[in-house]
């Protein structure tokens, strides 16, 4: 089922419309969006950034599309209340159920993971003919990544892999390495014998498992859409006048040790004192 509708796929602003030290908002169901924030701030530390993690409702991956869409809209509306100038989608499940048309309706420049990745590889000369997408159940079931990739690169042979265990493993308070290895072997272990050499991280949590993935299934190349998004965003902004670090504000509906640890690792500084607990969408059952 493909639930996302693209009314207008061009969500990028005209170059120069925004200041070099603009404020970008990033949202996710939990900690995965830190990989997007890291990609942006490592390239442009002078940007101001507001992050929202809806940890109280994570994981999004097994939830119905209409529920994910509601959570995503609430998160975006909250970020807009914080005065953001542009939005970076840090959640593939949200990206897949809303689509670029819905995202554009918020009236600010939006950079999404799917469109940014496709645009990057159009310029780069395409993708390998055999490609796997590993993502949450919601993202895979939406068909959004699959449809958009096939529209852009019709020759692709795509393998869709839903890995529902990955997000809970990443978000766990204590890493369970044996369980990680088992889940990775289950979902990715047969790809090399199928001739697949390249995997797209269809969830922003999954790059946090990449080192273990490389150990369990050697020889695979991984594409992290966060880097494509960051490059596309920053190409639309003027060069900064100075490299003075921008302001960082972090919100979470249920911060905890994993949130603080992952944020600090991704952003290169402690985030506990920068984090405010704020519930945008009260806890809902699946």
DAFENTA-V698911 format. One record per pair of residues at least 6 apart in sequence whose C-alpha atoms are under 8 Angstrom apart, sorted by the first residue. I is the first residue (numbers start at 0). J is the second residue. Records with the same first field share a line. If there is no record, write none. Layout:
I=J / J
This chain:
0=140 / 141 / 142
1=96 / 140 / 141 / 142 / 143
2=64 / 95 / 96 / 97 / 141 / 143
3=95 / 96 / 97 / 98 / 141 / 143
4=97 / 98 / 99 / 100 / 101
5=98 / 99 / 100 / 101
6=99 / 100 / 101
7=99 / 100 / 103
8=99 / 100 / 114
9=99
10=99 / 103 / 108 / 109 / 110
11=108 / 109 / 110 / 232 / 235
12=108 / 235
13=235
14=234 / 235 / 236 / 237
15=235 / 236 / 237
16=236
17=84 / 236 / 237
18=236 / 237
19=45 / 46 / 236 / 237 / 238 / 239 / 240
20=45 / 46 / 47 / 239 / 245
21=46 / 47 / 83 / 84 / 85
22=46 / 47 / 48 / 49 / 82 / 83 / 84 / 85
23=46 / 47 / 48 / 49 / 83 / 84 / 85 / 86 / 87
24=48 / 49 / 50 / 51 / 78 / 79 / 83 / 84 / 85 / 86 / 87
25=32 / 35 / 36 / 48 / 49 / 50 / 51 / 78 / 86 / 87 / 88 / 89
26=32 / 50 / 51 / 52 / 53 / 74 / 75 / 87 / 88 / 89 / 90
27=51 / 52 / 53 / 88 / 89 / 90
28=52 / 53 / 54 / 56 / 57 / 58 / 59 / 90
29=52 / 53 / 54 / 57 / 58 / 170 / 251 / 258
30=52 / 54 / 170 / 204 / 257 / 258 / 261 / 262
31=89 / 90 / 202 / 203 / 204 / 205 / 207
32=52 / 88 / 89 / 90 / 203 / 204
33=89 / 261 / 262 / 265 / 266
34=203 / 204 / 206 / 207 / 225 / 265
35=87 / 89 / 203 / 225 / 226 / 228 / 229
36=48 / 50 / 265 / 266
37=265 / 266
38=225 / 226 / 229
39=226 / 229 / 230 / 233
40=46 / 266
42=229
43=233 / 242
44=242 / 243 / 244 / 245
45=239 / 241 / 242 / 243 / 244 / 245
46=244 / 245 / 246
47=244 / 245 / 246 / 247
48=245 / 246 / 247 / 248
49=78 / 81 / 83 / 247 / 248 / 249 / 250
50=78 / 247 / 248 / 249 / 250
51=74 / 78 / 249 / 250 / 251
52=250 / 251 / 252
53=74 / 251 / 252 / 253 / 278 / 279 / 280
54=251 / 252 / 253 / 254
55=252 / 253 / 278 / 281 / 282
56=280 / 281 / 282 / 283
58=166 / 167
59=67 / 92 / 137
60=92 / 135 / 136 / 137 / 138 / 163
61=135 / 136 / 137 / 163 / 285
62=137 / 285
63=137 / 285
64=96 / 137 / 141
65=96
67=92 / 93 / 96
68=93 / 96 / 97
70=280
71=93
73=279 / 280
74=279 / 280
77=279
84=107 / 108
85=107 / 108 / 109 / 110
86=107 / 108 / 109 / 110
87=109 / 110 / 111 / 228
88=94 / 109 / 110 / 111 / 112
89=111 / 112 / 203
90=202 / 203
91=112 / 113 / 138 / 201 / 202 / 203
92=135 / 137 / 138 / 202
94=111 / 112 / 113
95=138 / 141 / 142 / 143 / 144
96=138 / 141 / 143
99=111
102=109
103=109
110=228 / 231 / 232
111=228
112=224 / 225 / 227 / 228
113=144 / 147 / 224
114=147
115=224 / 227 / 228 / 231
116=224 / 227 / 228
117=147 / 148 / 151
119=227 / 231
120=126
121=151
125=152
126=152 / 155
127=155 / 197
128=154 / 155 / 156
129=155 / 156 / 157 / 158 / 194 / 195 / 196 / 197
130=155 / 156 / 157 / 158 / 195 / 196 / 197 / 198 / 199
131=157 / 158 / 159 / 160 / 195 / 197 / 198 / 199
132=144 / 157 / 158 / 159 / 160 / 198 / 199 / 200 / 201
133=139 / 159 / 160 / 161 / 162 / 198 / 199 / 200 / 201 / 202
134=159 / 160 / 161 / 162 / 163 / 200 / 201 / 202 / 205
135=161 / 162 / 163 / 166 / 201 / 202
136=161 / 162 / 163
138=144 / 201
139=145 / 159 / 160 / 161
144=201
145=157 / 159
148=155
149=155
160=186
161=186
162=182 / 186
164=182
165=179 / 182 / 204 / 205
166=204 / 205
168=174 / 175 / 178 / 179
169=204 / 205 / 207 / 208
170=257 / 258
171=257
172=256 / 257
179=211
180=211 / 212 / 215
183=212 / 215 / 216
184=215 / 216
187=216
188=215 / 216
190=196
191=218 / 219
195=219
196=218 / 219 / 220
197=219 / 220 / 221 / 222
198=219 / 220 / 221 / 222
199=221 / 222 / 223 / 224
200=206 / 221 / 222 / 223 / 224
201=224
203=223 / 225
206=223
213=219
247=273
248=273 / 274
249=270 / 273 / 274 / 275
250=274 / 275 / 276 / 277
251=274 / 275 / 276 / 277 / 278
252=276 / 277 / 278 / 279
253=276 / 277 / 278
254=274 / 276
259=269 / 270 / 271
262=268 / 269 / 270
263=269 / 270
